[in-house]
Amino acid sequence: MYPGKYASLTPNRAAYVMAGSGQVITYTDLERGSNQAAHLFRALGLARGDHLAICLENHPAFLQICWGAFRAGLYFTAISYRLQAEEVEYIVNDCEAKVVVTSSYLADTFNGFKSNLVNQPQCFMLDGVVDGAQSWETAIAAMPQTPIVDESYGQSLLYSSGTTGRPKGVKKPLIDIPWGEKVEVFEAARERYVFDAATVYLSSAPLYHAAPLGFNLNVLRFGGTCIVMEQFDGLQALELIERFKVTHSQWVPTMFVRMLKLPAQEREQYDLSSHRFAVHAAAPCPVAVKQAMIDWWGPIILEYYAGTEGNGSTAISSAEWLSHPGSVGRAAGNCRLHILDDEGHEVAVGEVGGVYFEGGGQFEYLGDSDKTDSSRSSQGWTTLGDVGHADGEGYLYLTDRKSFMIISGGVNIYPQEAENILISHPAVADVAVFGIPDEEFGEQVKAVVQPMSMVDAGPELEAELIAFARSKIAHLKCPKSVDFLAELPRHPTGKLYKRLLKDQYWPAKG
């Protein structure tokens, strides 16, 4: 259940390998490093339930730091290293982090927010330091390599979007059982994916995402080995499966698309026979893409539907999917699926409604009681805001997603942030941002702008607005293109009929 067990049983076994550099972190390394991190957190005054923020690229120390926080009973917030300084600053302040860990690779980002941290957290940097940060390596070197005396289970606290477009922390309760005892949710993952000491897991995505972070930690809980890619490359991923005899992997549909577009002679040259579980989620997977992956890799493709909130999930095997194409599966574990209308009543089989889970994990949105309340039905069931329908066998089909959330390449993008930026531009009278179809990424970000004067509408203003947005927020959140209208459709009350705009870019549903 934790690295120390495997450090004693197989001390020299690789806990994880950095795919690009080849650096190996053994279970002994992981145990010692995470113990030193836990001791440092205690020495800095952090107690159970306090918060730590981690803003790192896929760094060799990332998982050691997470494990240190986990065994110290802390909430740890992994932040995208792709965010702008102001965006990182907001999250660090919002979660009230007492410690921030980053790297010299992100020195420019750190310099952009370090003076604006209201709680004055202690800041540490890997691979060198700049003013305002201490050396992480120096700090932990002085710490004991043995466990702290008060180990307890910590919890990740990752960020989703709030009603205003600002991200909101998804806070789940700390696990309140003695350290080392079996945890039901971890055991469920072990059983579902058959995690054990023979597991070799290919981690192809950024570690700050909920799914790869959770999968890596779970593999390590049960003595397996993780192969961590610093950056995704389709051909390299296939080569890694062959070289390390990968048994498990995790993907988003964009990765499938990129690998399928590789020349056949390139993608078919690798021995993938060790591969037993290829798990995907995070974004809608076109039926044709998934069918092509099953044709290529065989019936090893597993899909699940869930959120950072951990309030419930569905799962579907390849065999089930072939009989129910387009489904994301049936309720998994102890949760139950419900489809409700706008009044909170269950709908008939096959009818579309809000997707709710009963009996899943509890959560709240940090500092946003309204958003928390809106995620509950009158029965106490919880939703991610998605809509869909279930068939007579209980298989869920998603027909829409959170009101206007964009999922591009497996990344959730909330358009309110871009709208808030663009409306501040002097040439913009009104704006709507939403997702439009994209063959490779599933969706891309589109802006429709009502300019102050239609005389200004055109390529020059389009380029200016895109550059303006990119100067304020992460590029992936910014529109790739801008169209112009003389007037956006709004109700007299001020409500924007965004669906009327969005439907013009999406094929009609039959």
C-alpha positions as CSV (number, residue, x, y, z in Angstrom):
1,M,0.0,0.0,0.0
2,Y,3.0,2.3,0.2
3,P,6.6,2.5,-1.1
4,G,8.2,1.4,2.1
5,K,6.9,-2.2,1.7
6,Y,8.5,-2.6,-1.7
7,A,11.7,-0.8,-0.6
8,S,12.2,-3.6,1.8
9,L,11.1,-6.4,-0.5
10,T,12.7,-5.3,-3.8
11,P,14.9,-2.3,-2.9
12,N,16.6,-2.1,-6.3
13,R,13.4,-2.5,-8.4
14,A,12.5,0.5,-10.5
15,A,9.6,2.4,-9.1
16,Y,9.6,4.7,-12.1
17,V,11.7,5.5,-15.1
18,M,11.9,8.8,-16.9
19,A,11.5,7.8,-20.5
20,G,13.5,10.6,-22.1
21,S,16.5,10.7,-19.8
22,G,16.4,7.1,-18.8
23,Q,16.8,8.1,-15.1
24,V,15.7,5.3,-12.8
25,I,14.1,6.0,-9.4
26,T,14.2,2.8,-7.4
27,Y,11.8,1.9,-4.6
28,T,14.6,2.7,-2.2
29,D,15.0,6.1,-3.8
30,L,11.2,6.7,-3.6
31,E,11.0,5.6,0.0
32,R,14.0,7.8,1.1
33,G,13.0,10.8,-0.9
34,S,9.3,10.8,0.2
35,N,10.4,10.3,3.8
36,Q,12.7,13.3,3.6
37,A,9.9,15.3,2.0
38,A,7.5,14.4,4.8
39,H,10.1,15.3,7.5
40,L,10.7,18.7,5.7
41,F,7.0,19.4,5.7
42,R,6.7,18.7,9.4
43,A,9.8,20.8,10.1
44,L,8.2,23.7,8.2
45,G,5.2,23.4,10.5
46,L,2.7,21.7,8.2
47,A,0.2,19.5,10.0
48,R,-2.4,17.0,8.7
49,G,-4.9,18.8,6.5
50,D,-2.6,21.6,5.5
51,H,-1.9,22.5,1.9
52,L,1.0,22.1,-0.5
53,A,1.2,23.4,-4.1
54,I,3.4,21.7,-6.7
55,C,4.0,23.4,-10.0
56,L,6.4,21.2,-12.0
57,E,7.0,19.7,-15.4
58,N,7.2,15.9,-15.5
59,H,10.2,16.0,-13.2
60,P,12.0,13.0,-11.6
61,A,11.1,14.4,-8.1
62,F,7.4,15.0,-8.8
63,L,6.2,11.6,-7.5
64,Q,8.6,11.7,-4.5
65,I,7.1,15.0,-3.4
66,C,3.6,13.8,-3.9
67,W,4.3,10.7,-1.8
68,G,5.9,12.8,0.9
69,A,2.8,15.0,1.1
70,F,0.5,11.9,0.9
71,R,2.2,10.2,3.9
72,A,2.2,13.4,5.8
73,G,-1.5,13.7,5.6
74,L,-1.5,16.9,3.5
75,Y,-3.6,18.2,0.7
76,F,-1.4,18.6,-2.3
77,T,-2.4,20.6,-5.3
78,A,-0.6,19.8,-8.6
79,I,-0.7,22.9,-10.9
80,S,-0.3,22.9,-14.7
81,Y,3.2,24.2,-15.5
82,R,1.6,25.5,-18.7
83,L,-0.3,28.2,-16.9
84,Q,0.6,31.9,-16.9
85,A,2.0,33.3,-13.7
86,E,-1.2,35.1,-12.7
87,E,-3.1,31.8,-13.1
88,V,-0.7,29.9,-10.9
89,E,-0.7,32.8,-8.4
90,Y,-4.5,32.5,-8.1
91,I,-4.5,28.8,-7.4
92,V,-1.7,29.0,-4.8
93,N,-3.5,31.8,-3.0
94,D,-6.9,30.1,-3.3
95,C,-5.8,26.8,-1.7
96,E,-3.9,28.7,1.0
97,A,-0.7,26.7,0.3
98,K,1.9,26.9,3.0
99,V,4.6,25.5,0.8
100,V,5.2,25.8,-3.0
101,V,7.6,23.6,-4.9
102,T,8.6,24.4,-8.5
103,S,11.7,24.1,-10.7
104,S,14.3,26.3,-12.4
105,Y,12.6,25.3,-15.7
106,L,9.7,27.5,-14.5
107,A,11.8,30.3,-13.1
108,D,10.1,33.0,-15.3
109,T,6.7,31.8,-14.1
110,F,7.8,31.8,-10.5
111,N,9.2,35.3,-10.8
112,G,5.9,36.5,-12.2
113,F,3.9,35.4,-9.1
114,K,6.3,35.2,-6.2
115,S,5.6,38.7,-4.9
116,N,1.8,38.3,-4.9
117,L,1.4,35.3,-2.6
118,V,-0.9,36.5,0.2
119,N,-0.2,33.7,2.6
120,Q,3.6,34.0,2.2
121,P,4.3,30.3,1.7
122,Q,7.8,29.0,1.8
123,C,9.0,28.4,-1.7
124,F,11.4,25.8,-2.9
125,M,12.9,25.2,-6.3
126,L,14.5,22.2,-8.0
127,D,17.6,22.3,-10.2
128,G,18.8,25.7,-9.1
129,V,17.3,28.7,-7.3
130,V,16.2,32.3,-8.0
131,D,15.5,35.1,-5.5
132,G,12.6,34.1,-3.3
133,A,13.1,30.4,-3.5
134,Q,15.2,27.9,-1.5
135,S,16.9,24.8,-2.9
136,W,14.7,21.8,-2.5
137,E,17.7,19.5,-2.8
138,T,19.5,21.2,0.0
139,A,16.5,21.3,2.2
140,I,15.7,17.6,2.1
141,A,19.3,16.6,2.3
142,A,19.3,17.4,6.0
143,M,16.2,15.4,6.7
144,P,16.0,11.8,8.0
145,Q,15.3,9.0,5.5
146,T,13.1,7.1,7.9
147,P,9.3,7.6,8.1
148,I,7.8,10.4,10.2
149,V,6.2,9.1,13.4
150,D,2.7,10.4,12.6
151,E,2.1,9.1,9.0
152,S,-1.5,9.4,7.8
153,Y,-3.3,9.5,4.4
154,G,-3.2,12.7,2.5
155,Q,-5.3,13.7,-0.5
156,S,-4.9,15.5,-3.8
157,L,-6.8,18.7,-4.2
158,L,-6.9,19.5,-7.9
159,Y,-8.6,22.4,-9.7
160,S,-11.7,22.4,-11.9
161,S,-13.6,25.5,-13.1
162,G,-15.9,27.7,-11.1
163,T,-19.0,29.6,-12.1
164,T,-17.1,32.7,-12.8
165,G,-14.6,31.0,-15.0
166,R,-11.9,31.0,-12.3
167,P,-10.8,27.5,-11.4
168,K,-12.1,25.9,-8.2
169,G,-10.4,23.3,-6.0
170,V,-12.1,20.0,-5.7
171,K,-11.8,19.1,-2.1
172,K,-12.4,15.5,-1.0
173,P,-12.3,14.3,2.6
174,L,-9.1,13.0,4.0
175,I,-8.9,9.3,4.4
176,D,-9.5,8.7,8.1
177,I,-8.1,5.3,8.8
178,P,-4.7,4.2,10.3
179,W,-1.7,4.5,7.9
180,G,-1.0,1.2,6.1
181,E,-4.4,-0.2,6.4
182,K,-6.2,-1.1,3.1
183,V,-8.2,1.8,1.5
184,E,-11.3,0.7,-0.4
185,V,-10.9,3.1,-3.3
186,F,-7.3,1.9,-3.9
187,E,-8.3,-1.7,-3.6
188,A,-11.1,-1.1,-6.2
189,A,-8.5,0.3,-8.7
190,R,-6.2,-2.7,-8.0
191,E,-9.0,-5.1,-8.8
192,R,-10.3,-3.3,-11.8
193,Y,-7.0,-3.0,-13.5
194,V,-5.1,-5.9,-12.0
195,F,-2.3,-3.8,-10.5
196,D,0.5,-5.9,-8.9
197,A,4.3,-6.1,-8.8
198,A,4.4,-7.3,-12.4
199,T,2.6,-4.1,-13.7
200,V,4.6,-1.9,-16.0
201,Y,2.6,1.3,-16.6
202,L,3.2,3.8,-19.4
203,S,2.3,7.3,-18.2
204,S,2.0,9.4,-21.4
205,A,0.4,12.6,-20.0
206,P,1.4,15.5,-17.7
207,L,1.5,14.4,-14.1
208,Y,-0.6,17.4,-12.9
209,H,-3.7,15.9,-14.5
210,A,-5.9,13.9,-12.1
211,A,-5.9,10.6,-14.0
212,P,-2.2,10.2,-14.7
213,L,-1.4,11.4,-11.1
214,G,-3.8,8.9,-9.6
215,F,-2.8,6.0,-11.9
216,N,1.0,6.5,-11.1
217,L,0.3,6.6,-7.4
218,N,-1.9,3.5,-7.6
219,V,0.7,1.5,-9.5
220,L,3.3,2.4,-6.9
221,R,1.0,1.4,-4.1
222,F,1.1,-2.1,-5.5
223,G,4.7,-2.5,-6.4
224,G,4.6,-1.9,-10.1
225,T,6.9,0.2,-12.3
226,C,5.9,3.4,-14.1
227,I,7.4,4.6,-17.3
228,V,6.9,8.4,-17.3
229,M,7.1,10.3,-20.6
230,E,8.4,13.8,-20.2
231,Q,6.4,14.7,-23.4
232,F,4.0,12.7,-25.5
233,D,5.3,11.4,-28.8
234,G,3.3,8.6,-30.6
235,L,6.2,6.7,-32.1
236,Q,8.2,6.9,-28.8
237,A,5.2,5.6,-26.9
238,L,5.0,2.5,-29.1
239,E,8.8,2.0,-28.8
240,L,8.5,2.3,-25.0
241,I,5.8,-0.4,-24.9
242,E,8.1,-2.8,-26.7
243,R,11.3,-1.8,-24.8
244,F,9.9,-2.0,-21.3
245,K,7.3,-4.7,-22.0
246,V,4.5,-2.4,-20.9
247,T,1.4,-4.1,-19.5
248,H,-0.8,-1.1,-18.7
249,S,-1.1,2.3,-20.3
250,Q,-3.4,5.4,-20.2
251,W,-4.4,7.7,-23.1
252,V,-6.7,10.4,-24.3
253,P,-8.4,10.1,-27.7
254,T,-6.1,12.7,-29.3
255,M,-3.2,10.4,-28.6
256,F,-5.0,7.6,-30.4
257,V,-5.6,9.9,-33.4
258,R,-1.9,10.8,-33.6
259,M,-0.8,7.2,-33.4
260,L,-3.3,6.1,-36.0
261,K,-2.0,8.8,-38.4
262,L,1.5,7.4,-38.2
263,P,2.6,5.6,-41.4
264,A,1.5,2.0,-41.1
265,Q,5.1,0.7,-41.6
266,E,6.2,2.8,-38.6
267,R,3.4,2.0,-36.1
268,E,3.3,-1.6,-37.0
269,Q,7.0,-2.3,-36.5
270,Y,6.8,-2.7,-32.7
271,D,6.0,-5.7,-30.6
272,L,3.0,-4.8,-28.4
273,S,2.3,-8.3,-27.2
274,S,2.9,-7.5,-23.5
275,H,0.2,-4.8,-23.6
276,R,-2.9,-6.0,-21.6
277,F,-4.8,-2.8,-20.5
278,A,-5.0,0.4,-22.5
279,V,-7.2,2.8,-20.5
280,H,-8.7,6.0,-21.9
281,A,-11.0,8.7,-20.7
282,A,-11.0,12.6,-20.3
283,A,-12.6,13.4,-23.7
284,P,-15.1,12.0,-26.2
285,C,-13.6,9.3,-28.4
286,P,-15.1,9.2,-31.9
287,V,-16.6,5.8,-32.6
288,A,-14.4,5.3,-35.7
289,V,-11.2,6.1,-33.8
290,K,-12.0,3.6,-31.0
291,Q,-13.0,0.9,-33.5
292,A,-9.7,1.5,-35.3
293,M,-7.7,1.2,-32.0
294,I,-9.5,-2.1,-31.1
295,D,-8.8,-3.4,-34.6
296,W,-5.1,-2.6,-34.1
297,W,-4.5,-3.4,-30.4
298,G,-7.2,-6.0,-29.9
299,P,-9.8,-6.1,-27.1
300,I,-7.6,-4.5,-24.5
301,I,-9.1,-1.0,-24.7
302,L,-10.9,0.0,-21.5
303,E,-12.8,3.3,-21.1
304,Y,-14.2,5.0,-18.0
305,Y,-16.2,8.1,-17.4
306,A,-15.4,10.1,-14.2
307,G,-14.3,13.4,-12.9
308,T,-11.7,14.9,-10.6
309,E,-14.6,15.1,-8.1
310,G,-14.5,11.3,-7.6
311,N,-18.3,11.2,-7.1
312,G,-18.8,8.1,-9.2
313,S,-17.8,6.5,-12.5
314,T,-18.7,4.2,-15.3
315,A,-16.5,1.6,-17.1
316,I,-16.7,-0.4,-20.3
317,S,-14.5,-3.1,-21.8
318,S,-13.8,-3.5,-25.5
319,A,-16.2,-6.5,-25.7
320,E,-19.0,-4.4,-24.1
321,W,-18.2,-1.4,-26.3
322,L,-18.4,-3.5,-29.5
323,S,-22.0,-4.4,-28.5
324,H,-22.7,-0.9,-27.3
325,P,-20.7,1.5,-29.5
326,G,-20.5,5.0,-28.3
327,S,-21.3,4.1,-24.7
328,V,-19.0,5.1,-21.8
329,G,-20.2,2.1,-19.8
330,R,-22.2,1.1,-16.7
331,A,-21.9,2.4,-13.2
332,A,-18.7,1.0,-11.5
333,G,-18.0,0.0,-7.9
334,N,-20.6,0.8,-5.3
335,C,-22.2,3.8,-7.1
336,R,-25.5,3.9,-9.0
337,L,-26.3,5.9,-12.1
338,H,-29.4,8.1,-12.4
339,I,-30.7,10.3,-15.2
340,L,-32.7,13.2,-14.0
341,D,-34.8,15.9,-15.6
342,D,-34.6,19.6,-14.7
343,E,-37.0,19.1,-11.8
344,G,-34.9,16.3,-10.4
345,H,-37.1,13.4,-11.4
346,E,-35.8,10.2,-13.0
347,V,-36.5,10.0,-16.7
348,A,-37.6,6.9,-18.7
349,V,-35.0,4.6,-20.3
350,G,-33.5,6.2,-23.3
351,E,-34.5,9.7,-22.4
352,V,-31.9,12.5,-22.1
353,G,-31.3,14.1,-18.7
354,G,-28.6,15.1,-16.3
355,V,-26.2,12.4,-15.3
356,Y,-26.1,11.8,-11.5
357,F,-24.3,9.3,-9.3
358,E,-25.5,7.9,-6.0
359,G,-23.2,6.3,-3.5
360,G,-19.9,7.7,-4.9
361,G,-17.3,9.8,-3.1
362,Q,-18.0,13.0,-1.4
363,F,-16.5,16.4,-2.4
364,E,-17.0,20.1,-2.2
365,Y,-15.7,23.0,-4.4
366,L,-13.3,24.9,-2.3
367,G,-14.7,28.3,-1.4
368,D,-17.7,28.0,-3.7
369,S,-20.8,26.8,-1.8
370,D,-23.1,27.7,-4.7
371,K,-21.2,25.5,-7.1
372,T,-21.2,22.7,-4.5
373,D,-24.9,23.0,-3.9
374,S,-25.7,23.1,-7.6
375,S,-23.9,19.7,-8.1
376,R,-26.4,18.0,-5.7
377,S,-29.9,16.8,-6.5
378,S,-32.7,16.9,-3.9
379,Q,-31.9,13.2,-3.2
380,G,-28.3,14.1,-2.4
381,W,-26.9,12.6,-5.6
382,T,-24.1,14.4,-7.4
383,T,-23.3,15.5,-11.0
384,L,-20.5,16.8,-13.0
385,G,-23.0,18.7,-15.1
386,D,-23.1,16.3,-18.0
387,V,-26.2,15.1,-19.8
388,G,-26.9,11.8,-21.5
389,H,-29.2,8.8,-21.5
390,A,-29.0,5.2,-20.4
391,D,-30.2,2.1,-22.2
392,G,-32.2,-0.7,-20.7
393,E,-29.0,-2.5,-19.6
394,G,-27.7,0.6,-17.8
395,Y,-25.1,1.7,-20.3
396,L,-24.6,5.4,-20.3
397,Y,-24.3,7.5,-23.5
398,L,-23.2,11.1,-23.1
399,T,-25.1,13.4,-25.4
400,D,-23.6,16.7,-24.2
401,R,-21.1,17.8,-21.6
402,K,-20.9,20.5,-18.9
403,S,-22.8,23.4,-20.2
404,F,-20.1,25.0,-22.3
405,M,-16.9,23.2,-21.3
406,I,-14.5,22.5,-24.1
407,I,-12.5,19.3,-24.1
408,S,-9.5,19.7,-26.4
409,G,-6.9,16.9,-26.5
410,G,-8.2,15.6,-23.1
411,V,-7.8,19.0,-21.4
412,N,-10.9,20.7,-19.9
413,I,-11.1,24.3,-21.0
414,Y,-13.7,26.7,-19.5
415,P,-14.6,29.5,-22.0
416,Q,-15.6,32.1,-19.4
417,E,-11.9,32.8,-18.8
418,A,-11.3,33.7,-22.4
419,E,-14.6,35.6,-22.6
420,N,-13.6,37.7,-19.5
421,I,-10.3,38.6,-21.2
422,L,-11.6,39.4,-24.7
423,I,-14.5,41.6,-23.4
424,S,-11.8,43.8,-21.8
425,H,-10.3,44.6,-25.3
426,P,-11.4,48.1,-26.4
427,A,-12.5,46.8,-29.9
428,V,-14.9,44.2,-28.4
429,A,-18.5,45.0,-27.7
430,D,-19.7,41.4,-26.9
431,V,-18.1,37.9,-27.1
432,A,-18.9,34.2,-26.9
433,V,-16.4,31.5,-26.7
434,F,-17.2,27.8,-27.2
435,G,-15.9,24.6,-28.7
436,I,-16.1,23.6,-32.3
437,P,-15.2,20.2,-33.9
438,D,-11.6,19.4,-34.4
439,E,-10.5,16.2,-36.1
440,E,-7.4,15.7,-34.1
441,F,-8.2,17.3,-30.7
442,G,-11.9,16.6,-30.5
443,E,-12.7,20.3,-30.0
444,Q,-10.9,23.6,-30.6
445,V,-11.6,27.0,-29.0
446,K,-13.7,29.4,-31.2
447,A,-14.6,33.0,-30.4
448,V,-17.4,34.9,-32.0
449,V,-17.0,38.6,-31.4
450,Q,-19.4,41.5,-31.8
451,P,-16.9,44.4,-32.5
452,M,-17.5,47.9,-31.6
453,S,-17.5,48.6,-35.3
454,M,-18.0,46.1,-38.0
455,V,-15.6,48.2,-40.1
456,D,-12.8,46.7,-37.9
457,A,-13.9,43.1,-38.4
458,G,-11.3,41.1,-40.3
459,P,-8.0,39.1,-40.2
460,E,-6.1,42.0,-38.5
461,L,-8.5,42.2,-35.6
462,E,-8.7,38.5,-35.4
463,A,-4.9,38.2,-35.0
464,E,-4.9,41.1,-32.5
465,L,-7.5,39.4,-30.3
466,I,-5.8,36.0,-30.3
467,A,-2.5,37.6,-29.3
468,F,-4.2,39.7,-26.6
469,A,-5.8,36.6,-25.1
470,R,-2.5,34.7,-25.2
471,S,-0.8,37.4,-23.3
472,K,-3.2,36.9,-20.4
473,I,-3.9,33.2,-20.1
474,A,-2.5,29.9,-21.2
475,H,-2.5,29.5,-24.9
476,L,-4.5,26.3,-24.9
477,K,-7.4,28.3,-23.4
478,C,-7.3,30.9,-26.1
479,P,-9.3,30.9,-29.4
480,K,-7.6,29.5,-32.4
481,S,-9.9,31.5,-34.6
482,V,-12.4,34.4,-34.4
483,D,-15.5,35.1,-36.3
484,F,-17.4,38.4,-36.3
485,L,-21.1,39.2,-36.0
486,A,-22.9,42.5,-36.0
487,E,-24.9,41.4,-32.9
488,L,-24.8,38.3,-30.6
489,P,-28.1,36.6,-29.7
490,R,-29.1,37.7,-26.2
491,H,-32.3,37.5,-24.3
492,P,-33.7,40.9,-23.1
493,T,-32.6,39.8,-19.6
494,G,-29.0,39.6,-20.9
495,K,-28.7,35.9,-21.1
496,L,-26.5,34.8,-24.1
497,Y,-28.0,32.2,-26.4
498,K,-24.6,30.6,-26.9
499,R,-26.2,27.4,-28.1
500,L,-27.6,29.2,-31.2
501,L,-24.1,30.2,-32.1
502,K,-22.5,26.8,-31.3
503,D,-25.0,24.8,-33.2
504,Q,-23.9,26.5,-36.4
505,Y,-20.5,24.9,-36.2
506,W,-21.7,21.4,-35.2
507,P,-23.3,18.8,-37.5
508,A,-27.0,18.4,-36.8
509,K,-27.9,15.5,-34.6
510,G,-30.2,12.9,-36.3
